[in-house]
Amino acid sequence: MEFFKNHIRKGKSSYIEKYEEAKKLAEKNYSIKEIANILGVSYSAVYQWIKKSKEPKKDKITLFYEFLSKNGPSPLAIIRNNFPKHSELYNSAISRGFKIKRYKLPRIFKEYSIWYYLEGQENSLKERIKIIIDKREEMKNKIAEEIFERLKPI
């Protein structure tokens, strides 16, 4: 099991960092083959970067991480719009060492029962969940009042 933990595929997220290094090495007149060996990426990837001037795109896990760092803790209702396969992204991010966390509330909160956040955003998460719980209680009381209003004799 330890072997697999040390040999997890880094994915395209590492390409963005290596792209900058590849450009610097190309400026120093290293060949594509040498750059590929130094960086530990495929020849074809380096060829696309250097000869065809194609910059690698950010992968979905990196975009997911950046979304959470920009927007803070977010419920499933918001995450699902931008990242339909949020659960797969979360599991892949965890295996690749991203500091993404998931918090689950009771299912009665529906699309606000699952929250994704980054390490260090716990206080913000508590504040946002408290707001959701308060709104739910307020709506519950409002609906109860409306029901009792209808039950009053005419």
ROBA-785723 format. One line per field, with one value per residue: residue number from 0; residue in three letters; x, y, z of N, C-alpha, C in turn. Coordinates in Angstrom, 3 decimals, always signed. Atoms other than C-alpha are relative to their C-alpha. Example, Ala and Ser with C-alpha at 12.3 -4.5 7.8 and 13.67 -1.06 7.14 Angstrom:
BEGIN
seq = c(0	1) .
type = c(ala	ser) .
n_x = c(+0.890	-0.820) .
n_y = c(-1.190	-1.190) .
n_z = c(+0.000	-0.060) .
ca_x = c(+12.300	+13.670) .
ca_y = c(-4.500	-1.060) .
ca_z = c(+7.800	+7.140) .
c_x = c(+0.900	-0.770) .
c_y = c(+1.200	+1.090) .
c_z = c(+0.000	+0.730) .
//
This chain:
BEGIN
seq = c(0	1	2	3	4	5	6	7	8	9	10	11	12	13	14	15	16	17	18	19	20	21	22	23	24	25	26	27	28	29	30	31	32	33	34	35	36	37	38	39	40	41	42	43	44	45	46	47	48	49	50	51	52	53	54	55	56	57	58	59	60	61	62	63	64	65	66	67	68	69	70	71	72	73	74	75	76	77	78	79	80	81	82	83	84	85	86	87	88	89	90	91	92	93	94	95	96	97	98	99	100	101	102	103	104	105	106	107	108	109	110	111	112	113	114	115	116	117	118	119	120	121	122	123	124	125	126	127	128	129	130	131	132	133	134	135	136	137	138	139	140	141	142	143	144	145	146	147	148	149	150	151	152	153) .
type = c(met	glu	phe	phe	lys	asn	his	ile	arg	lys	gly	lys	ser	ser	tyr	ile	glu	lys	tyr	glu	glu	ala	lys	lys	leu	ala	glu	lys	asn	tyr	ser	ile	lys	glu	ile	ala	asn	ile	leu	gly	val	ser	tyr	ser	ala	val	tyr	gln	trp	ile	lys	lys	ser	lys	glu	pro	lys	lys	asp	lys	ile	thr	leu	phe	tyr	glu	phe	leu	ser	lys	asn	gly	pro	ser	pro	leu	ala	ile	ile	arg	asn	asn	phe	pro	lys	his	ser	glu	leu	tyr	asn	ser	ala	ile	ser	arg	gly	phe	lys	ile	lys	arg	tyr	lys	leu	pro	arg	ile	phe	lys	glu	tyr	ser	ile	trp	tyr	tyr	leu	glu	gly	gln	glu	asn	ser	leu	lys	glu	arg	ile	lys	ile	ile	ile	asp	lys	arg	glu	glu	met	lys	asn	lys	ile	ala	glu	glu	ile	phe	glu	arg	leu	lys	pro	ile) .
n_x = c(+0.829	-0.901	-0.507	+0.991	+0.101	-1.145	-0.021	+1.289	-0.124	+0.179	+0.975	-0.376	-0.271	-1.449	-0.470	-0.036	-1.268	-1.103	+0.011	-0.878	-1.371	-0.324	-0.293	-1.319	-1.010	-0.037	-0.762	-1.412	-0.327	+0.111	+0.861	+1.295	-0.227	-0.666	+0.985	+0.940	-0.685	-0.237	+1.272	+0.732	+1.259	-0.163	-0.578	+1.079	+0.486	-0.989	+0.046	+1.170	-0.256	-1.101	+0.082	+1.333	+0.379	+1.284	-0.112	+0.922	+1.184	+0.172	+0.938	+1.213	-0.286	-0.596	+1.089	+0.839	-0.746	+0.000	+1.371	+0.205	-0.844	+0.558	+1.367	+0.152	+0.824	+1.146	+0.895	+0.198	+0.868	-0.848	-1.063	+0.554	+0.120	-1.311	-0.720	+1.005	-0.587	-0.682	-0.463	-1.205	-1.054	-0.404	-0.794	-1.275	-0.765	-0.522	-1.076	-1.148	-0.576	+0.624	+0.566	+1.431	+0.778	+1.442	+0.784	+1.359	+1.102	+1.104	+0.559	+1.167	-0.431	-0.029	-1.215	-0.891	-0.444	-1.416	-0.802	-1.423	-0.784	-1.431	-0.560	-0.153	+1.244	+0.984	+0.830	+0.913	+0.976	+0.945	+0.859	+0.926	+0.959	+0.911	+0.942	+0.940	+0.867	+0.894	+0.992	+0.916	+0.879	+0.872	+0.991	+0.843	+0.921	+0.882	+0.968	+0.878	+0.914	+0.969	+0.924	+0.887	+0.877	+1.053	+0.839	+0.859	+1.393	+0.387) .
n_y = c(-1.196	-1.148	-0.215	-0.734	-1.364	-0.761	-0.017	-0.467	-0.842	-1.405	-0.592	-1.179	-1.143	-0.182	-0.487	-1.460	-0.368	+0.481	-0.773	-1.158	+0.509	+0.426	-1.209	-0.491	+0.918	-0.179	-1.230	+0.353	+0.873	+1.436	+0.650	+0.437	+1.275	-0.299	-0.659	+1.042	+0.833	-0.796	-0.276	+1.244	+0.029	+0.631	-0.770	-0.642	-1.150	-1.072	-0.420	-0.881	-1.245	-0.780	-0.174	-0.438	-1.109	+0.281	+0.001	+0.987	-0.541	+0.421	+1.116	-0.326	-0.005	-1.305	-0.981	+0.225	-0.567	-1.454	-0.451	-0.013	-1.017	-1.311	-0.175	+0.506	+1.210	-0.050	+1.158	+0.801	-0.744	-0.879	+0.819	+0.855	-0.787	-0.138	+1.276	+1.061	+1.208	-0.528	+1.070	+0.558	-1.009	-0.010	+1.204	-0.130	-1.066	+0.552	+0.947	-0.753	-0.814	-1.312	-0.159	-0.251	+0.746	+0.072	+0.036	+0.463	-0.302	+0.946	-0.067	-0.879	-1.254	+0.261	-0.384	-0.701	+0.977	+0.297	-1.208	+0.174	-1.136	+0.236	-0.016	-1.374	-0.742	+0.582	-1.047	-0.488	+1.077	-0.050	-1.180	+0.218	+1.039	-0.630	-0.811	+0.927	+0.565	-1.081	-0.226	+1.144	-0.169	-1.135	+0.466	+0.980	-0.766	-0.753	+0.960	+0.390	-1.126	-0.022	+1.129	-0.341	-1.075	+0.633	+0.804	-0.860	+0.013	-1.170) .
n_z = c(+0.000	-0.065	+1.357	+0.776	-0.515	+0.482	+1.457	+0.511	+1.177	-0.358	+0.904	+0.777	-0.871	-0.075	+1.296	+0.014	-0.629	+0.834	+1.240	-0.205	-0.019	+1.361	+0.776	-0.408	+0.531	+1.458	+0.235	-0.202	+1.141	-0.248	+0.991	-0.525	-0.687	-1.271	-0.871	-0.436	-0.998	-1.212	-0.679	-0.256	+0.749	+1.308	+1.098	+0.760	-0.771	+0.137	+1.404	+0.134	-0.714	+0.562	+1.455	+0.431	-0.897	-0.649	-1.455	-0.584	-0.676	-1.390	-0.121	-0.760	-1.439	-0.288	+0.106	-1.181	-1.120	+0.161	-0.256	-1.452	-0.625	+0.361	-0.502	-1.356	-0.107	+0.916	-0.089	+1.200	+0.920	+0.812	+0.597	+1.058	+1.233	+0.637	+0.011	-0.137	-0.593	-1.181	-0.889	+0.627	-0.137	-1.411	-0.271	+0.714	-0.651	-1.253	+0.306	+0.521	-1.061	-0.161	-1.348	+0.118	-0.990	+0.260	-1.237	+0.296	-0.910	+0.231	+1.357	+0.020	+0.612	+1.450	+0.726	-0.923	-0.994	+0.236	+0.189	+0.285	-0.473	-0.095	-1.339	-0.463	+0.221	-0.905	-0.622	+1.041	+0.201	-1.122	+0.175	+1.113	-0.394	-0.969	+0.782	+0.650	-1.043	-0.435	+1.062	-0.002	-1.161	+0.298	+0.976	-0.685	-0.850	+0.883	+0.548	-1.105	-0.230	+1.102	-0.199	-1.106	+0.478	+0.799	-0.886	-0.822	+0.474	+0.790) .
ca_x = c(+0.000	+2.878	+4.187	+0.934	+0.838	+4.291	+3.533	+0.230	-0.151	+0.260	-1.900	-1.902	-1.665	+2.089	+2.380	+1.698	+4.712	+6.892	+5.880	+7.642	+10.772	+10.637	+10.544	+13.601	+15.501	+14.572	+15.985	+19.253	+19.258	+18.460	+16.949	+13.370	+14.573	+16.869	+14.089	+11.709	+14.286	+15.101	+11.454	+10.241	+7.479	+6.863	+8.678	+5.366	+4.261	+7.498	+7.295	+3.801	+4.987	+8.184	+7.707	+3.955	+3.788	+0.817	+0.565	-0.898	-4.402	-5.260	-6.909	-10.287	-8.824	-6.711	-9.742	-11.788	-9.101	-8.873	-12.672	-12.704	-9.788	-11.504	-15.098	-14.486	-16.574	-19.275	-22.345	-23.213	-25.874	-23.150	-20.425	-22.693	-23.195	-19.468	-18.251	-20.869	-18.482	-17.602	-17.279	-14.771	-12.815	-12.781	-11.506	-8.823	-7.773	-7.377	-5.278	-3.057	-2.475	-4.721	-5.978	-9.670	-12.157	-15.816	-18.378	-21.731	-24.891	-28.085	-29.835	-32.768	-30.729	-30.835	-28.314	-26.851	-26.027	-22.569	-19.972	-16.486	-13.806	-10.043	-7.930	-7.980	-11.493	-13.225	-14.416	-15.911	-17.614	-19.187	-20.492	-22.045	-23.640	-25.071	-26.649	-28.227	-29.568	-30.982	-32.685	-34.169	-35.565	-36.962	-38.711	-40.018	-41.555	-43.005	-44.679	-46.044	-47.538	-49.200	-50.705	-52.105	-53.494	-55.470	-56.806	-58.390	-62.175	-63.733) .
ca_y = c(+0.000	+2.370	+1.895	+3.210	+6.264	+7.310	+6.693	+8.493	+10.124	+13.872	+14.681	+17.779	+20.081	+19.479	+20.388	+24.061	+24.306	+22.266	+24.363	+27.413	+25.350	+23.918	+27.426	+28.443	+25.323	+25.892	+29.415	+27.842	+25.766	+22.384	+19.897	+18.707	+15.246	+16.675	+18.877	+15.904	+13.831	+16.640	+17.398	+13.796	+14.382	+12.913	+14.063	+14.826	+17.132	+19.135	+19.215	+20.742	+23.342	+24.395	+23.838	+24.389	+27.035	+25.345	+26.164	+23.380	+23.993	+23.843	+20.602	+20.490	+19.727	+22.882	+24.881	+23.342	+24.322	+27.859	+28.191	+27.294	+29.576	+32.479	+31.908	+30.267	+27.372	+26.496	+24.256	+21.580	+23.867	+26.218	+23.635	+21.468	+24.304	+24.633	+21.095	+18.397	+15.590	+17.226	+13.967	+12.518	+15.779	+15.738	+12.149	+12.805	+16.012	+14.197	+11.463	+14.104	+15.953	+18.997	+20.354	+20.214	+19.134	+18.121	+18.726	+16.961	+18.234	+16.193	+15.455	+17.648	+20.593	+19.052	+20.817	+22.647	+19.421	+18.998	+21.760	+21.875	+24.071	+24.427	+23.846	+27.052	+28.098	+26.408	+29.650	+30.906	+27.526	+27.746	+31.248	+30.227	+27.097	+29.136	+31.511	+28.563	+27.037	+30.404	+30.920	+27.434	+28.079	+31.424	+29.813	+26.996	+29.487	+31.566	+28.511	+27.453	+30.931	+30.813	+27.412	+28.651	+31.770	+29.541	+27.480	+30.484	+30.397	+32.757) .
ca_z = c(+0.000	+0.772	-2.780	-4.263	-1.991	-3.179	-6.855	-7.339	-10.716	-10.328	-13.324	-15.461	-12.451	-12.366	-16.077	-15.421	-13.098	-15.429	-18.435	-16.994	-16.316	-19.842	-21.341	-19.304	-20.343	-23.997	-23.779	-22.592	-25.808	-24.264	-26.715	-26.343	-25.352	-22.653	-21.277	-21.148	-19.243	-16.802	-16.024	-16.086	-18.638	-22.062	-25.177	-26.885	-24.054	-24.211	-28.020	-27.819	-25.312	-27.094	-30.825	-31.105	-28.330	-26.667	-23.004	-20.828	-19.531	-15.856	-14.856	-13.136	-9.707	-9.814	-10.968	-8.116	-5.600	-7.005	-6.907	-3.204	-2.375	-4.181	-2.980	+0.388	+1.721	-0.793	-0.613	-3.115	-4.638	-5.899	-6.547	-8.705	-11.225	-11.916	-11.182	-11.920	-10.904	-7.582	-5.658	-8.138	-8.081	-4.287	-4.125	-6.754	-5.011	-1.697	-3.295	-4.928	-1.670	-2.081	+1.258	+0.344	+3.012	+2.919	+5.665	+5.769	+7.434	+7.865	+4.565	+5.554	+4.228	+0.718	-1.563	+1.428	+3.273	+1.694	+1.886	+0.390	+1.924	+2.226	+5.275	+7.327	+6.246	+9.188	+10.838	+7.596	+7.143	+10.619	+9.902	+6.580	+8.024	+10.904	+8.366	+6.511	+9.743	+10.862	+7.481	+7.660	+11.148	+10.012	+7.022	+9.210	+11.656	+8.820	+7.254	+10.663	+11.173	+7.741	+8.514	+11.844	+10.133	+7.780	+10.679	+12.436	+12.308	+9.828) .
c_x = c(+0.872	+0.562	-0.959	-0.143	+1.131	+0.016	-1.354	+0.261	-0.305	-1.012	+0.516	+0.315	+1.497	+0.561	+0.142	+1.316	+1.168	+0.088	+0.942	+1.464	+0.444	+0.347	+1.388	+1.111	+0.126	+0.777	+1.497	+0.478	+0.099	-0.905	-1.301	+0.160	+0.640	-0.978	-0.980	+0.625	+0.199	-1.289	-0.800	-1.373	+0.272	+0.585	-1.091	-0.560	+0.947	+0.003	-1.162	+0.261	+0.995	-0.198	-1.340	-0.540	-1.390	+0.215	-0.973	-1.155	-0.029	-0.996	-1.138	+0.257	+0.606	-1.058	-0.936	+0.646	-0.016	-1.384	-0.246	+0.859	-0.538	-1.337	-0.204	-0.863	-1.261	-0.848	-0.117	-0.839	+0.811	+1.060	-0.515	-0.134	+1.312	+0.733	-0.985	+0.542	+0.823	+0.566	+1.270	+1.167	+0.535	+0.901	+1.360	+0.888	+0.626	+1.174	+1.244	+0.571	-0.543	-0.682	-1.473	-0.729	-1.469	-0.708	-1.430	-0.946	-1.071	-0.654	-1.220	+0.332	+0.166	+1.330	+0.968	+0.510	+1.469	+0.710	+1.442	+0.729	+1.469	+0.435	+0.241	-1.251	-1.113	-0.923	-1.020	-1.096	-1.058	-0.973	-1.049	-1.047	-1.000	-1.044	-1.061	-0.978	-0.995	-1.090	-1.028	-1.001	-1.003	-1.115	-0.981	-1.043	-1.017	-1.088	-0.989	-1.013	-1.080	-1.031	-0.990	-0.951	-1.179	-0.978	-0.930	-1.422	-0.351	-1.154) .
c_y = c(+1.258	+0.343	+0.872	+1.445	+0.873	+0.150	+0.389	+0.955	+1.440	+0.692	+1.260	+1.202	+0.257	+0.555	+1.513	+0.495	-0.374	+0.749	+1.195	-0.428	-0.401	+1.205	+0.541	-0.879	+0.138	+1.264	-0.235	-1.013	-1.486	-0.587	-0.447	-1.284	+0.231	+0.638	-1.030	-0.875	+0.751	+0.171	-1.254	-0.030	-0.581	+0.973	+0.781	+1.222	+1.185	+0.541	+0.972	+1.358	+0.891	+0.291	+0.574	+1.156	-0.187	-0.109	-1.024	+0.683	-0.493	-1.144	+0.383	+0.050	+1.341	+1.096	-0.083	+0.644	+1.531	+0.595	+0.111	+1.058	+1.405	+0.253	-0.457	-1.251	+0.127	-1.249	-0.697	+0.737	+0.894	-0.809	-0.771	+0.742	+0.053	-1.328	-1.151	-1.274	+0.375	-1.093	-0.655	+0.971	+0.029	-1.198	+0.056	+1.047	-0.499	-0.931	+0.711	+0.983	+1.412	+0.041	+0.392	-0.893	+0.017	-0.121	-0.370	+0.369	-1.066	+0.240	+0.907	+1.346	-0.112	+0.415	+0.824	-0.948	-0.370	+1.305	-0.389	+1.261	-0.391	+0.030	+1.458	+0.849	-0.468	+1.053	+0.557	-1.030	+0.033	+1.171	-0.235	-1.054	+0.571	+0.849	-0.888	-0.568	+1.053	+0.278	-1.114	+0.124	+1.129	-0.411	-0.977	+0.709	+0.772	-0.906	-0.429	+1.105	+0.061	-1.114	+0.331	+1.135	-0.585	-0.789	+0.846	-0.040	+1.313	+0.718) .
c_z = c(+0.000	-1.381	-0.797	+0.470	-0.539	-1.516	-0.594	-1.160	+0.374	-0.897	-0.668	+0.871	+0.118	-1.302	-0.025	+0.591	-0.902	-1.323	+0.110	-0.004	-1.402	-0.874	+0.338	-0.558	-1.516	-0.366	+0.165	-1.040	+0.341	-1.085	+0.672	+0.806	+1.372	+0.996	+0.555	+1.076	+1.315	+0.801	+0.322	-0.641	-1.382	-1.024	-0.725	+0.735	-0.164	-1.428	-0.228	+0.649	-0.744	-1.487	-0.450	+0.853	+0.608	+1.500	+0.577	+0.724	+1.441	+0.041	+0.935	+1.503	+0.407	-0.062	+1.208	+1.230	-0.059	+0.262	+1.503	+0.684	-0.282	+0.696	+1.438	+0.031	-0.844	+0.130	-1.353	-1.036	-0.934	-0.742	-1.207	-1.330	-0.772	-0.172	+0.205	+0.663	+1.233	+0.890	-0.549	+0.140	+1.424	+0.313	-0.684	+0.666	+1.300	-0.282	-0.522	+1.012	+0.119	+1.366	-0.061	+0.995	-0.401	+1.342	-0.357	+1.136	-0.196	-1.358	-0.110	-0.660	-1.515	-0.625	+0.856	+1.084	-0.171	-0.332	-0.275	+0.450	+0.056	+1.453	+0.401	-0.190	+0.944	+0.616	-0.983	-0.276	+1.102	-0.142	-1.082	+0.340	+0.998	-0.721	-0.636	+1.027	+0.487	-1.035	-0.027	+1.148	-0.234	-0.966	+0.645	+0.866	-0.837	-0.579	+1.081	+0.295	-1.071	+0.151	+1.108	-0.370	-0.773	+0.874	+0.873	-0.552	-0.692	+0.657) .
//
